[in-house]
């Protein structure tokens, strides 16, 4: 299985350094992708259509984002996978990371947001966030900082976090109304 993962990772990273414009775009997506997604989510707070539901989904997205990253920290206590550039699998286009490779925090964060919107029936926004999540996640492998399976593991962690939040943070509860009525 490792050979397949390494080959997929090497193939994606092998696309790098063929076009300076694409390399720049992938670096930009990797660096600014999560902050832009967070701003896009936060900007929905003042949306006029179905305001209580929208605000519930926004709070759920934030909770999913945080839970996903917390799950990653728990996983990192047990899984100490070196980065693919340390193993000679990829050529790194950005600065080295100081932590372990599995799972990808970028994939977790972006997929937690996308999954939250999709699980709450906001398909149009959810599909837009999913496209952004796929691009951000792809960029991390393209840049050589993650194995393909790190990205898949991060995506799975994000989806699990969104599903957990969906199952425990219910719309219309007193806590939900208190939070969503702010502002």
C-alpha positions in Angstrom: 0.0 0.0 0.0 2.9 2.4 0.8 4.2 1.9 -2.7 0.9 3.0 -4.3 0.7 6.0 -1.9 4.3 7.0 -2.7 3.8 6.6 -6.4 0.6 8.7 -6.4 2.3 11.4 -4.3 5.3 11.4 -6.5 3.1 11.7 -9.6 1.2 14.6 -8.3 4.3 16.4 -7.0 5.9 15.6 -10.4 3.6 18.1 -12.0 5.4 20.9 -10.1 8.1 23.1 -11.6 6.7 22.8 -15.1 5.0 26.1 -15.0 5.9 29.0 -12.8 2.4 30.3 -12.9 0.9 27.0 -11.7 3.5 26.7 -9.0 2.6 30.2 -7.8 -1.1 29.4 -7.9 -0.6 26.3 -5.9 1.6 28.1 -3.3 -1.0 30.8 -3.1 -3.9 28.3 -2.7 -2.0 26.5 0.0 -1.2 29.6 2.0 -4.4 31.7 1.6 -7.0 28.9 1.0 -8.0 28.3 4.6 -8.2 32.0 5.6 -10.3 32.7 2.5 -12.6 29.9 3.3 -13.0 31.1 6.9 -13.8 34.6 5.6 -16.3 33.2 3.1 -18.0 31.2 5.9 -18.0 34.2 8.3 -19.4 36.5 5.5 -22.5 34.3 5.4 -23.5 35.5 8.9 -25.4 38.5 7.5 -27.1 36.5 4.8 -30.8 37.4 4.7 -32.3 34.2 3.4 -33.2 31.6 6.1 -31.1 33.4 8.6 -31.6 31.0 11.6 -30.6 28.0 9.6 -27.7 29.7 7.9 -26.3 30.9 11.3 -26.7 27.4 12.7 -24.7 25.9 9.8 -22.0 28.6 10.3 -21.6 27.8 14.0 -21.6 24.1 13.1 -18.9 24.7 10.5 -16.7 26.5 13.1 -17.2 23.7 15.6 -16.4 21.1 12.9 -13.3 23.0 11.9 -12.1 23.1 15.6 -13.1 19.5 16.3 -11.3 18.2 13.2 -8.1 20.0 14.1 -8.4 18.7 17.7 -8.8 15.1 16.4 -5.7 15.6 14.3 -3.7 16.6 17.4 -4.9 13.4 19.1 -3.9 11.3 16.0 -0.5 12.9 16.1 0.1 11.5 19.5 0.1 8.0 18.0 1.1 8.5 14.3 4.5 9.9 13.6 4.8 9.8 9.9 7.7 11.7 8.3 7.0 14.1 5.5 7.4 12.8 1.9 10.3 15.2 1.2 12.2 13.7 4.1 11.8 10.3 2.5 13.0 11.5 -0.9 9.5 11.0 -2.4 8.8 14.6 -3.2 10.6 17.9 -4.1 9.4 20.6 -1.7 8.3 23.9 -3.1 7.7 25.7 0.2 9.3 25.8 3.6 9.7 22.6 5.6 7.0 21.9 8.2 7.9 21.2 11.8 5.3 18.6 12.6 4.4 15.1 11.3 2.7 14.5 8.0 -0.4 12.5 8.8 -3.1 13.8 8.7 -3.2 17.0 6.7 -4.5 19.9 8.8 -5.4 21.8 5.5 -7.5 18.9 4.3 -9.2 18.5 7.7 -10.1 22.1 8.0 -11.4 22.6 4.5 -13.3 19.3 4.3 -14.9 20.0 7.7 -16.3 23.2 6.3 -17.5 21.7 3.1 -19.0 18.6 4.8 -20.9 20.8 7.3 -22.6 22.7 4.6 -23.4 19.6 2.6 -24.7 17.7 5.7 -27.0 20.6 6.5 -28.5 20.7 3.0 -26.8 23.9 1.8 -25.7 22.2 -1.4 -24.8 25.2 -3.5 -22.4 26.6 -0.9 -21.3 23.1 0.1 -20.3 22.2 -3.5 -18.4 25.5 -3.8 -16.6 24.8 -0.5 -16.0 21.2 -1.6 -14.3 22.4 -4.8 -12.1 24.8 -2.7 -11.3 21.9 -0.3 -10.2 19.7 -3.2 -8.0 22.4 -4.6 -6.4 23.2 -1.2 -5.9 19.6 -0.5 -4.4 18.9 -3.9 -2.0 21.8 -3.5 -0.5 20.3 -0.4 0.5 17.1 -2.3 1.5 19.2 -5.3 3.9 21.3 -3.2 5.4 18.1 -1.8 4.5 18.6 1.9 2.1 15.7 2.2 1.5 12.2 0.9 -1.7 11.6 -1.0 -2.9 9.4 1.9 -2.2 12.3 4.4 -4.6 14.4 2.4 -7.2 11.6 2.3 -6.8 11.0 6.0 -7.3 14.7 6.7 -10.4 14.9 4.5 -11.8 11.9 6.4 -11.1 13.5 9.7 -12.9 16.7 8.6 -15.9 14.8 7.4 -16.0 12.8 10.7 -15.8 16.0 12.7 -18.7 17.5 10.7 -20.8 14.4 11.2 -20.1 14.4 14.9 -21.0 18.0 15.3 -24.2 17.4 13.2 -25.2 14.7 15.6 -24.7 16.6 18.8 -25.3 20.3 17.9 -29.0 20.5 17.0 -30.7 23.3 15.3 -33.4 25.2 17.3 -32.1 24.2 20.8 -31.6 26.9 23.5 -27.8 26.8 23.0 -28.2 27.1 19.2 -30.7 30.1 19.5 -28.4 31.8 22.0 -25.4 31.6 19.7 -27.2 32.4 16.5 -29.1 35.4 17.9 -25.8 37.2 18.6 -25.4 40.2 16.4 
